[in-house]
Amino acid sequence: MQKSLGIRLRELRETAGISQAELSFQTKISQQALSLWERDLRVPNILSCIALANYYNISLDELVGRN
């Protein structure tokens, strides 16, 4: 079973060893939005996904857990 996007986003952030506040500062995405996404209460738009993929230096497919 594939992990939810929220779990994937949290794991990427924790693996990078950064807080939501730091990720928010680095990507210009609000900490509130990051929190909602990580808890699967909302989903990020494509521009936010691109910003996160760029930050982590991964593809969009990798960001969302696609092989």
SULZI-V706656 format. One record per residue. N is the residue number from 0. RES is the residue in three letters. SS is DSSP state (hx for helix, st for strand, lp for the rest). PSI is psi in radians with two decimals (NA if undefined). Layout:
# SULZI-V706656
n & res & ss & psi
N & RES & SS & PSI
N & RES & SS & PSI
This chain:
# SULZI-V706656
n & res & ss & psi
0 & MET & lp & 2.35
1 & GLN & lp & 2.48
2 & LYS & lp & 2.66
3 & SER & lp & 2.80
4 & LEU & hx & -0.70
5 & GLY & hx & -0.79
6 & ILE & hx & -0.75
7 & ARG & hx & -0.78
8 & LEU & hx & -0.74
9 & ARG & hx & -0.76
10 & GLU & hx & -0.72
11 & LEU & hx & -0.77
12 & ARG & hx & -0.79
13 & GLU & hx & -0.65
14 & THR & hx & -0.62
15 & ALA & hx & -0.23
16 & GLY & lp & 0.61
17 & ILE & lp & 2.73
18 & SER & lp & 2.91
19 & GLN & hx & -0.65
20 & ALA & hx & -0.77
21 & GLU & hx & -0.76
22 & LEU & hx & -0.70
23 & SER & hx & -0.80
24 & PHE & hx & -0.76
25 & GLN & hx & -0.57
26 & THR & hx & -0.16
27 & LYS & lp & 0.48
28 & ILE & lp & 2.35
29 & SER & lp & 2.56
30 & GLN & hx & -0.60
31 & GLN & hx & -0.76
32 & ALA & hx & -0.80
33 & LEU & hx & -0.75
34 & SER & hx & -0.78
35 & LEU & hx & -0.71
36 & TRP & hx & -0.78
37 & GLU & hx & -0.44
38 & ARG & lp & 0.15
39 & ASP & lp & 0.58
40 & LEU & lp & -0.36
41 & ARG & lp & 2.91
42 & VAL & lp & 2.53
43 & PRO & lp & 2.64
44 & ASN & lp & 3.02
45 & ILE & hx & -0.64
46 & LEU & hx & -0.66
47 & SER & hx & -0.67
48 & CYS & hx & -0.71
49 & ILE & hx & -0.75
50 & ALA & hx & -0.74
51 & LEU & hx & -0.75
52 & ALA & hx & -0.73
53 & ASN & hx & -0.76
54 & TYR & hx & -0.80
55 & TYR & hx & -0.08
56 & ASN & lp & 0.84
57 & ILE & lp & 2.91
58 & SER & lp & 2.87
59 & LEU & hx & -0.67
60 & ASP & hx & -0.78
61 & GLU & hx & -0.69
62 & LEU & hx & -0.73
63 & VAL & hx & 0.06
64 & GLY & lp & 0.35
65 & ARG & lp & 2.49
66 & ASN & lp & NA
